[in-house]
Amino acid sequence: MIQFILNNQLIKTDKPASTTLLDFVRYDENLRGTKIGCREGDCGACTILIGSMKDGKLEYMSATSCLTPLPNVHGKHVVTVEGLNLPDKLNQAQQAMVDCSGTQCGFCTPGFVNSMCGYALTCTAPTLETAISAIDGNICRCTGYKTIERASAQLAEKLLTKDQNNSLQWLVTNEFVPDYFLGIEARVKAIKTESYNSNGRIPIGGGTDLYVQKHDELHDFDLDYLFDKSELNGISFNGNTCILKSSATVTDLMENKTLLDAIPNWYKHLKLLSSTPIRNIATIAGNIANGSPIGDFTIILLAMKSQLTLTNKENVSRKVLLKDFYLGYKQLDKKPDEIITEIAFELPTNGTKFNFEKVCKRQYLDIASVNSAMTISSNGNTITEARASMGGVGPIPKYLAKTSEFLTNKAITVSVIKEAEQILQTELSPISDARGTEAYKRLLGRQLFFSHFIELFPETIKMEDLI
């Protein structure tokens, strides 16, 4: 039995493991405030909150329920917009939307309210920037967003006096969430999480790739859920090596202090990846195994000389470099009974710099037309090692081996960079599709390649010298 608390009610269900949380709350529990929109994690109309035990404390995050497999909420607290209602008045997020005229047709409003309440539950230093960031996964077709931004500002202002030492009680007292929240942590701890074990044949992590591609087919699949298996979760460091377990999420990496300290602009780079509700549940191994030619994190990890550990059902492991993992379009150096259990990469040290660039139709919450990453180690004005990657320019995430080799032991000069770009073009094989023509993608590849040097060596390389 899958067990979890849905708003204020304990749920026990034997629904098929492939059922999405969205379908369960709407059709089985008749909670219609959670809307069906895109079913691809883009619109945010189905946004809910999930409370999980971490380090002995209940912590909440927003998530897209259309991409969340039902077993991934086992032993947790799921909150829909109905579960945020106060007995006789609006909560603070709802009131802010009313005060600022933040809703018109209302279809998207429950998702916005959930994201805003999630922000109230998690924020430690409220600002307008972080309040708006919390709703970056929610789309509205009516308002033009300015009224919603004003509602976010009102909410952030009221959270300035939040008692961080007793935050939940403060949120209840100040009418951000209903009072039943005070008893949820004890109830979650009482759920026997070992009562559900999935042992299916097809592994799935957060579901953010697989449910988009194969939503209908998944109902007939025998799935094995990896998202909450303790042995597959966590980020650790061994000297200068970062080791990601396969169920580590983008948010986990985005919030890791060691990575934030070691890699300048790390938060800014990862902010370009999808949206908050997706980053909260999207696993790194899932992004890699999906094999998308424009997988953002795959491109980042290719430039970081990452190595995968693959483990089969007999617990026998082997290692393969990420650049050797992709054999062709959606073809991987992975046996059917293997899963990715670890991803390891070296942190930049003195003299090593990293940069990530992405172009898409929207700045955030969009698939890249072309994306690119580069790691450069230098001694003075000489490149001692270069590792470059690019997505959207071929059938697989592309490690630019020839370009990287050419740059090694070269001086950081405009002429060298321009010559390297000519070699880069020989490694690209883009096609014309919905995200741009072949010529456009080649141009983007050129511009993003130049951008790495302009960003990493601003005192030496100027835009006007390259463009």
N, C-alpha and C positions, 0 to 999 in steps of 0.2 A: 504493500500500500504506500502511495505517495501521501505524505502528511505535511501540512503547512497551515499557518494561520492566514486567512483571507479577511482583511480588515479586522473584525472582532470575533471571527468565527473559526473554529478548528475544522479543517477540511481533511477528510480521508477519502482517497479515491483510487480506484484501480483502472482509471482511464489509460488507454495506450500511451506508452512513453513518448511517442512521437507527437502527441497533442501539444499545441502551442498554448501558452498561458492566456493569450488573447481569446482564443476560441473557448477555453474553459470558463473564464470569468463572464463572457458574454452569453454563451449558449447553455452552459451547465448551471451557472449561478445567476443568470439573468441580470448581471450588472452591466447595463448598456451605456454607462458613462464612458467606458473605455471604447473608443471608436475604431472602426476598421477603415483605414485609409489606403496606404500604398502596399502594405504587407511586405515592404522591403527595408524598413527601418529609416526611411527618409523623412516622413512627414511629422512624426511625433504624436499623432492623434491617439495612439494606443499606449502612451507613456504611463507606466506605473512606478511605484516605489517598491524596492526589495530590501528588507532588513535582514542582515546576516550576522552571526556571531563571529567576531574577530578579536582575538586576544582577550576573550572573556567579556567583551562588550558588544552590544547590539549596534551595528552601524548600517545606515541606509544609503541607497544609491538609486538613481533613476535608471530605467531600462525600457527598451521597446518590447512590449509583450508579444508582438507579432512574430518575433524571432527568438523568443525564450522557450526552450523545451520545458514541459511541465516538471520533469524530474529535477531541473536546475533550481527549483524553489523548494525542494524538499527540506524540511526542518527550518524554514524561514518565515518571515512576515511579509506578506504581499499587501500593498495598499493601493486601492483604486480611488477614484475621486469620491465615490460614495463613502469611503472610509475616512475621508478628511472632513466630512461635514460636522459642524457643531450642532447641538440639539436645537437651538432656536435662533441662530444668527449665522452670518457668513464668517469663515475664518479670515485671517489677515490677508492671505493671498487672493482669495475670492473678492474680498472687500476692495483691495487695491485695484483689481481689474474693473470693478464697478466704478470706483471713484475716478479712474483715469480713462473710462470708456474704452477699455482694452479688449472688448469683444463685440462682434457684430452678428454674424450668423451663428456663432457659438460652437461650431463643430470641433474646432481645434482647442477650445477653452479648457476642457478637462485635462488635456495633456499639458498645457501651460501651467495650470494650477498645481498639478502633481510635481512638475519640475521645480516650481517656485517653492512648494512646501518641502521638497527634497533639499533645496538650497537652505531653507531655514533650519532643517534638521542637521545639516553638515557644516555650515559655514562657521569659521572661527574668527575671521576678520572681514566683516561684510563691507563690500564696496560696490559701486554701480557696475564696474567692469566684471567682477566675479558674478554678480547677480544676473547680468545679461549672458555671461558665459554659461550659466546653469540652464538657460533655455535655448542653447544653440542647436538643439536637436528638434525643436518645435517650429513648424511652419504655419503661417497664417496667410490666407489669400484675400482677406478683407481689409485689414486695418492699416496697412503700411508700416506697422511695427512701432511707430513712435509712441503711440498710446500704451503699448505693451512695455516699451522701455521705461515710460514714466511710472507704470505700475511696478516694475522691477525696482526702480529707484525708491519708490515709497516703501516697498518691502525692505530693501536694504537699510534705509534710514531707521526703520522701526527695530531692526535687528542690531543696531549699534550698541544697545544697552543689554544685549543678551548675556545672561550669566553663564559663562563657559564652564564653571565648576558644577553647576546643577542645571544644565541646559534644557533637559527634557521637561523638568518641572516648570522652568521659566516659560518654555514654549506653550505648555498647557495653560498656565496662568494667564498668559498674554494672548491667548486665543489664536495661536498658529495651528495647533493640532488638537484633536479631542482628547479627553482625559483617559480614555481606555489605553492609550499609548503607554501610560505609566506601568501597566501590568504586563506588557507584551514580552519584555525580556525574559522574565521568569517563565512564562508560558512557552516561549521558544526553547529555552533550555530543557524543558520537560519533555519535548518531543524526542522520541527515540529515533535518532537519525539513521541508526544502522538497520532500521526496519525496511528500508528500500535499498536494493542493490540491483544495478543494471549490469547485465552480462551479455549484451547484444554483440552482434558481429561487426557492425559499422560504427566506428568511433565518431563522436561529435563533441565539440567543446561548447562555445557560447552560442553557436547556431547562426551567427550573423552572416556567414557566407552560404552555408548549405541550405538554410531555409529560404533564402532569396532564389537560389537556383532550382531547387527541387521541392518546393513547398508541397505540391500535390503528391509526388512520388513518396515522400517521407512517411506518409501514413501507412505504407506497406512495408517499410524498412524495419529491420531488427537492429535497433540502435543501442550503442553502449555510451553512456554519458560520462564524460571525463571532467567536467567543469569543477566539481567539488571534491574530487579525490585528493586527499591530503598529500599523497606522494607525488602528485603532479602540479602542486601549487607552490609558489614562492620564488623569491629572488635572493640569490646569495652571491658572495664575492670571495674569490680565492686569489689573494694577491691582487694583481691588476686585471684579473679575469672576472667578468660578470657572467653568472650562470642563471639562465631563466628556465624554470620548470615550464612544461608545455601549456599549462592552463593559466599562466600569468597573463593578465590583461594589459591593454594599452594604458588604462588608468593606473595600474600598478607601477608601470614604468614611468609614467608621467609624474607620479607623486613620490618616487623614490629619491631620497635626499642625496644618496651617494652619486646617482646618475645626474641629478640636477647640478651638483657641485662639480662633477668631472667633465661634463659636456656643455659648454656655453650654448645658450639658446635651445637647450633640450626641450623645455616646456613649449617654446614657440614652434619648434618643429612638429612636435606631436599634436599640438593644437590644430594643425592642418589635416589631421587624420579624422575623418568622419565627424561625429558629434559626441557630446557627453554620454547620452544613453547607450550609444554603440560602444564607445571606448570602455565603458564600465563592464561590458560582457564579452567583448571581442578578444579572443585568445590569440597570442602571438603564433603558436603552432598552427592554429587554424588558418591564419593568414598565409603562412608558408605552404601548408599542405594544399590549400585551394589552388595554388599554382597560377594565380591571375598574373598576366603580363604587366599589370599596373598596381599590384599589391604594394601599398605604401611602405609597410614595415618590412616587407621582403627587400625592397630597394634599399632601405636604410641598413639592414643587416648585411646585405651583400657588400656594401662599402666598408663594413666593419670586420671583414674577413671572418664571418661567423662559421661555426661548426655545429652540426646537428648530431645528437645521439638518437639513434633509432633502436627501439626495443621490441622484440616479438613476444608472443604469448608464453613462450618458454623462459622469458626473462633474459634472453641472450641479446646483448647490445652490440652495436657497431657504430662507428663514427664516419661522417661524410661532410665535406665542406659544402656550404650552401651553394657556392658557385658551380658545384658539380652535381647538384641535386636535381636540376631540371634538364630532362633529356629531350623534350619536345613539348608542344602545346599540351598542357594537362598530363604530361608524362613525367613520372618522378622515379628517382632511384630509391624506391621504397617497395618492399614486398607487401602483399595483401594483409599479412598478420602483424605488420610492424606499425608502431605509432611513434611520433616524435616525442621523446620524453624530456630532452634538454636542448637548449640553444646557448652556446657559449661565444662570447666575443671579448676582445681586449678593449679596455677603456683607453681613451686618448691620454698620452703622457706629455711631458714637456716637449715641445717641438712638433706635436701632432695636433692637427685641427680637423674638425668635421663640419660638414654643412649638408643641408637637405633643401631641395627646391621642388615646388609643385605648381603646375598650371592647370586650372580647371575652369569650368564656366562660372561656378560660384567659388568664392574664396574658401568657404567652409562647407562641410556636409556635401561633398561631391566627389565623384570619381575623377581621377586625374586624366587629362589628355596626355600629358607627359610628366613624369616625375624623375628626379635624379638625386643621387647622393655622392659625396666624395669625402674621402679621408686622405689627408696629405701630411706626411712627416717631412720636416725640412731641417737643414743645418745651415744657418745663415740664409743665403739666397739660393741654396741648392736643394732640390727635392730628393730626399733619400728613399722615399717610398710613396707611391700613389695608388689608391684603390677607388675606382669610379664605377658607378652603376647607373642604369637608366631603365625606366619602364614606359610602356606604351609605344615602343619602337621596334617590336618584334614579337614572335609568338611566345617567348618566355621572358621572365624578368632578366634583364641583360646585365651581366658583369662585363665591363668594357676592358677586356684583357689586353688588347693591343694598345689602346690609348693609355692604360695604366702603365704598361711596360715602357712605352715611349717616354713618358714623363719622368720616370725614375732616372736619377742622376743628372737631370737637366736643370738649368737655371730658371728661376721664376721671372720670365720676361714675356713681353707681349708677343714677340715673334715665335717663341716656343709654344705659347698657348694657342696661337693661330694655327701653327703646324699640327699641334695635337688635335685640334678641332677637325682638320682635314682627315686625319686618321679615324677620328670618332665617326665621321660620316660613313666610312667604309664598313663599320661594325653595325650600322643601323639598317633595319629592313622593315620600316613602318608600312602600314596599309591605310588606305582611305576608309574611314568609317564614320559613325555618328559623332565621334569626338574630334574629327578633323581630317583634312586631306593628308596624303603622304608628304607633300611639300611643306604644309603647315607644321607637321610633327618634326620634320627635319629642322625647320627653322627654330622650333621650340627647343629641340635638343641642343642646337648651337647656343641659343641664348642662355639656357640653364647651365650649360657647361661653362660659359663665360662668367655667369653669375657666381659660381663657386669661388673663382679667383678674385672677383671684385669684392665679395663678402669676406673672404679669408685673408686677403692681402691688400687691404684698402690703401695702404701707404705706397705700395709698389704698382698696383694694377688699377687703372682708372677706366671707367665705363667708356669714355669718349675715345680711348685708345683702341678699344676692341670693337665697338659697334660702328 
